[in-house]
Amino acid sequence: MPSSGELNMFDHIGIFVTDFEKSVSFYEACLGPLGIKIYQRQPEFSAVVFAGDADCSFLWMGAVPEGGDYHGTPVSREEHRPMHLSFIASSEDSVNEFYRLGLKHGGRDNGAPEYCGYGYYAAYLLDPDGNNIEAGIRK
């Protein structure tokens, strides 16, 4: 939901997760230091929306639907659905805290905080479903 005059690549990204409560806990913990929180709960869809505020792109996260169908697309709990999500951090400290809290809440190391070249400082985690989750800051 980009505000007028702002150019963003995405309105939102949506992912299905296998263990909804475990994944919500993981994302809520590690995205908090980045200023991203649960902005909206959608119990009718077994979903939540993570955002920094009302006028920005957001992450929609939902449980795999009962019956395994999402608007005609089959979705199964047994399928591995890996993806890569990269979040903008406001500081190196927020990258470090993203990494620390992500590990504490069920994430797995996929790259400790470090300078990755070209003035980019980032950390990488695997979420409970094996997705590569990144937080970084460009200087």
C-alpha positions in Angstrom: 0.0 0.0 0.0 2.6 2.6 -1.1 1.7 6.2 -0.5 1.2 8.5 -3.4 4.4 9.8 -5.0 6.4 6.9 -3.7 7.6 4.2 -6.1 7.9 0.7 -4.5 8.4 -2.5 -6.3 5.8 -4.5 -4.2 2.4 -3.7 -2.7 2.8 -6.8 -0.6 4.3 -10.3 -0.5 2.3 -13.3 0.7 3.6 -16.6 2.0 1.9 -19.7 3.4 3.5 -21.3 6.4 3.3 -24.8 7.8 3.1 -24.0 11.5 1.3 -20.7 11.7 1.9 -20.0 15.4 5.6 -20.9 15.3 6.1 -18.8 12.2 4.2 -15.8 13.6 6.3 -15.9 16.8 9.6 -16.1 14.7 8.7 -13.2 12.4 7.2 -11.1 15.2 10.5 -11.4 17.2 13.1 -10.9 14.5 11.2 -8.2 12.6 10.5 -6.1 15.7 14.0 -4.5 15.7 13.4 -3.5 12.1 10.3 -1.5 13.1 8.0 -4.2 11.5 5.2 -5.5 13.6 1.8 -7.2 13.2 -0.3 -4.5 11.7 -3.5 -6.5 11.2 -4.8 -9.9 12.2 -7.1 -11.7 9.8 -8.6 -14.6 11.7 -11.1 -15.3 8.9 -8.1 -16.3 6.7 -5.8 -17.6 9.6 -3.4 -14.8 8.6 -1.6 -11.8 9.8 -0.2 -8.7 8.1 3.3 -7.4 9.1 4.1 -3.8 8.2 6.1 -0.8 9.4 3.0 1.4 9.1 -0.2 1.7 7.1 1.3 3.4 4.0 4.0 0.9 3.1 4.5 -2.5 1.5 3.5 -5.4 3.7 4.1 -9.1 4.3 0.9 -11.2 4.4 1.4 -14.6 6.2 -1.2 -17.3 6.3 -1.7 -20.9 7.4 -1.9 -23.5 4.6 -5.7 -23.5 3.9 -7.8 -26.4 4.9 -8.4 -28.5 1.8 -5.2 -27.4 0.3 -6.7 -24.9 -2.3 -5.8 -21.2 -2.7 -7.9 -19.7 -5.4 -7.6 -22.8 -7.6 -3.9 -23.4 -6.8 -3.1 -26.5 -4.8 -1.1 -25.8 -1.6 0.1 -28.7 0.6 1.6 -28.8 4.1 4.0 -31.4 2.8 5.4 -29.1 0.0 8.5 -27.2 0.6 7.9 -23.6 -0.6 11.3 -21.9 -0.1 11.6 -18.2 -0.9 13.9 -15.3 -0.1 12.7 -12.2 1.7 14.9 -9.2 2.4 14.0 -6.5 4.8 15.5 -3.0 5.1 17.1 -2.3 8.5 17.6 1.2 9.9 21.0 0.4 11.5 23.7 -2.3 12.1 22.3 -2.7 15.6 18.9 -3.6 14.2 20.5 -6.1 11.9 22.3 -7.7 14.8 19.1 -7.8 16.9 17.1 -9.3 14.0 19.6 -12.1 13.9 19.8 -12.6 17.6 16.1 -12.7 18.1 15.5 -14.8 15.1 17.8 -17.5 16.4 16.2 -17.3 19.8 12.7 -17.8 18.3 13.4 -20.9 16.1 15.3 -19.5 13.2 18.5 -21.2 12.0 21.7 -19.4 11.0 22.1 -18.8 7.3 24.8 -16.1 7.6 25.8 -14.1 10.6 25.8 -10.3 10.5 28.6 -9.0 8.3 29.6 -6.6 5.6 28.8 -8.2 2.3 30.5 -5.7 0.0 29.4 -2.5 -1.6 28.6 -1.0 1.8 25.9 -3.5 2.6 25.7 -5.0 6.1 23.3 -7.9 6.5 22.4 -11.1 8.3 20.5 -14.2 7.1 18.2 -16.6 8.8 16.2 -19.7 7.8 12.7 -19.4 9.1 10.8 -22.4 10.5 9.8 -23.4 6.9 13.4 -23.1 5.5 12.9 -19.7 3.8 15.9 -17.4 3.6 15.1 -14.3 5.6 17.5 -11.3 5.3 17.8 -7.9 7.0 20.3 -5.4 5.8 21.4 -1.8 5.6 23.1 0.0 2.7 25.6 2.7 3.6 
